[in-house]
Amino acid sequence: MSKRQTKWQPIETAPRDGTRILLWDERRGVAISGFWHTDPGIRTPDEYDPPWSFWVADNNLIEWDGIASPNSWMTLHPPTKRGTG
């Protein structure tokens, strides 16, 4: 079994495959679970919307726009069983 990650890591090293992780937004002073989302965009003869990617907070209450965005991440661990600490 691999050792659990327990330290904040730079956001540049975070997984970008849809894995849910714990994100830290220093500007807002909040940690929240979320994931990296990539939108493939649209390409038709009548319309073009380029691909784009962004961080998504699981509660949909925080929007990151590139100005305010998470700057660190940590593995999201399952909760411990009651009474085990």
Short mmCIF file of the C-alpha atoms (twelve columns), coordinates in Angstrom:
data_MODEL
# 
_entry.id   MODEL 
# 
loop_
_atom_site.group_PDB 
_atom_site.id 
_atom_site.type_symbol 
_atom_site.label_atom_id 
_atom_site.label_alt_id 
_atom_site.label_comp_id 
_atom_site.label_asym_id 
_atom_site.label_seq_id 
_atom_site.Cartn_x 
_atom_site.Cartn_y 
_atom_site.Cartn_z 
_atom_site.pdbx_PDB_model_num 
ATOM 1  C CA . MET A 1  0.000   0.000  0.000   1 
ATOM 2  C CA . SER A 2  1.351   3.434  -0.877  1 
ATOM 3  C CA . LYS A 3  1.998   6.079  1.728   1 
ATOM 4  C CA . ARG A 4  -0.761  8.706  1.892   1 
ATOM 5  C CA . GLN A 5  0.109   12.203 0.793   1 
ATOM 6  C CA . THR A 6  -0.377  14.497 3.795   1 
ATOM 7  C CA . LYS A 7  1.309   17.726 2.683   1 
ATOM 8  C CA . TRP A 8  0.026   20.460 0.408   1 
ATOM 9  C CA . GLN A 9  1.542   20.235 -3.067  1 
ATOM 10 C CA . PRO A 10 1.848   22.957 -5.737  1 
ATOM 11 C CA . ILE A 11 -1.275  23.080 -7.912  1 
ATOM 12 C CA . GLU A 12 0.880   22.520 -11.008 1 
ATOM 13 C CA . THR A 13 1.477   18.930 -9.813  1 
ATOM 14 C CA . ALA A 14 -2.229  18.111 -9.260  1 
ATOM 15 C CA . PRO A 15 -3.884  15.337 -11.274 1 
ATOM 16 C CA . ARG A 16 -5.820  16.602 -14.262 1 
ATOM 17 C CA . ASP A 17 -7.782  13.444 -15.001 1 
ATOM 18 C CA . GLY A 18 -11.001 14.178 -13.085 1 
ATOM 19 C CA . THR A 19 -9.732  12.742 -9.785  1 
ATOM 20 C CA . ARG A 20 -11.378 14.448 -6.804  1 
ATOM 21 C CA . ILE A 21 -8.788  16.094 -4.571  1 
ATOM 22 C CA . LEU A 22 -8.647  18.657 -1.770  1 
ATOM 23 C CA . LEU A 23 -7.942  22.127 -3.186  1 
ATOM 24 C CA . TRP A 24 -6.582  25.105 -1.235  1 
ATOM 25 C CA . ASP A 25 -7.485  28.632 -2.326  1 
ATOM 26 C CA . GLU A 26 -5.133  30.913 -0.409  1 
ATOM 27 C CA . ARG A 27 -6.847  34.109 -1.572  1 
ATOM 28 C CA . ARG A 28 -10.158 33.015 -0.063  1 
ATOM 29 C CA . GLY A 29 -8.614  31.015 2.794   1 
ATOM 30 C CA . VAL A 30 -10.670 27.920 2.001   1 
ATOM 31 C CA . ALA A 31 -10.016 24.233 1.383   1 
ATOM 32 C CA . ILE A 32 -12.634 22.362 -0.638  1 
ATOM 33 C CA . SER A 33 -12.857 19.165 -2.619  1 
ATOM 34 C CA . GLY A 34 -12.912 19.493 -6.369  1 
ATOM 35 C CA . PHE A 35 -11.492 18.275 -9.664  1 
ATOM 36 C CA . TRP A 36 -10.040 19.404 -13.011 1 
ATOM 37 C CA . HIS A 37 -12.563 19.523 -15.839 1 
ATOM 38 C CA . THR A 38 -11.712 19.689 -19.524 1 
ATOM 39 C CA . ASP A 39 -14.370 20.750 -21.983 1 
ATOM 40 C CA . PRO A 40 -13.624 19.466 -25.493 1 
ATOM 41 C CA . GLY A 41 -15.199 22.493 -27.125 1 
ATOM 42 C CA . ILE A 42 -17.391 22.532 -30.215 1 
ATOM 43 C CA . ARG A 43 -16.300 22.364 -33.811 1 
ATOM 44 C CA . THR A 44 -19.015 22.353 -36.452 1 
ATOM 45 C CA . PRO A 45 -19.251 24.075 -39.836 1 
ATOM 46 C CA . ASP A 46 -21.311 26.843 -38.180 1 
ATOM 47 C CA . GLU A 47 -19.707 27.162 -34.770 1 
ATOM 48 C CA . TYR A 48 -16.348 26.965 -33.058 1 
ATOM 49 C CA . ASP A 49 -15.846 27.011 -29.294 1 
ATOM 50 C CA . PRO A 50 -12.243 26.115 -28.416 1 
ATOM 51 C CA . PRO A 51 -11.415 23.468 -25.810 1 
ATOM 52 C CA . TRP A 52 -10.927 24.830 -22.298 1 
ATOM 53 C CA . SER A 53 -10.144 23.519 -18.825 1 
ATOM 54 C CA . PHE A 54 -10.764 24.707 -15.283 1 
ATOM 55 C CA . TRP A 55 -10.969 23.668 -11.620 1 
ATOM 56 C CA . VAL A 56 -14.442 22.757 -10.353 1 
ATOM 57 C CA . ALA A 57 -15.380 22.897 -6.658  1 
ATOM 58 C CA . ASP A 58 -17.605 19.992 -5.614  1 
ATOM 59 C CA . ASN A 59 -20.137 22.310 -3.963  1 
ATOM 60 C CA . ASN A 60 -20.464 24.579 -7.034  1 
ATOM 61 C CA . LEU A 61 -20.337 27.609 -4.709  1 
ATOM 62 C CA . ILE A 62 -16.830 28.655 -5.669  1 
ATOM 63 C CA . GLU A 63 -15.958 29.752 -9.183  1 
ATOM 64 C CA . TRP A 64 -12.327 30.028 -10.162 1 
ATOM 65 C CA . ASP A 65 -11.642 32.364 -13.022 1 
ATOM 66 C CA . GLY A 66 -7.861  32.359 -13.333 1 
ATOM 67 C CA . ILE A 67 -7.546  35.389 -11.059 1 
ATOM 68 C CA . ALA A 68 -8.762  33.560 -7.979  1 
ATOM 69 C CA . SER A 69 -7.854  29.922 -8.285  1 
ATOM 70 C CA . PRO A 70 -6.559  27.121 -6.079  1 
ATOM 71 C CA . ASN A 71 -2.834  27.254 -5.507  1 
ATOM 72 C CA . SER A 72 -2.247  23.956 -3.656  1 
ATOM 73 C CA . TRP A 73 -3.730  20.478 -3.488  1 
ATOM 74 C CA . MET A 74 -3.734  17.346 -1.344  1 
ATOM 75 C CA . THR A 75 -5.078  13.830 -1.735  1 
ATOM 76 C CA . LEU A 76 -8.686  13.592 -0.589  1 
ATOM 77 C CA . HIS A 77 -8.794  10.850 2.042   1 
ATOM 78 C CA . PRO A 78 -11.913 8.950  3.045   1 
ATOM 79 C CA . PRO A 79 -13.251 9.845  6.491   1 
ATOM 80 C CA . THR A 80 -12.001 7.823  9.445   1 
ATOM 81 C CA . LYS A 81 -14.384 5.512  11.259  1 
ATOM 82 C CA . ARG A 82 -16.036 7.026  14.304  1 
ATOM 83 C CA . GLY A 83 -13.921 6.525  17.405  1 
ATOM 84 C CA . THR A 84 -10.719 5.650  15.501  1 
ATOM 85 C CA . GLY A 85 -9.396  9.113  15.256  1 
# 
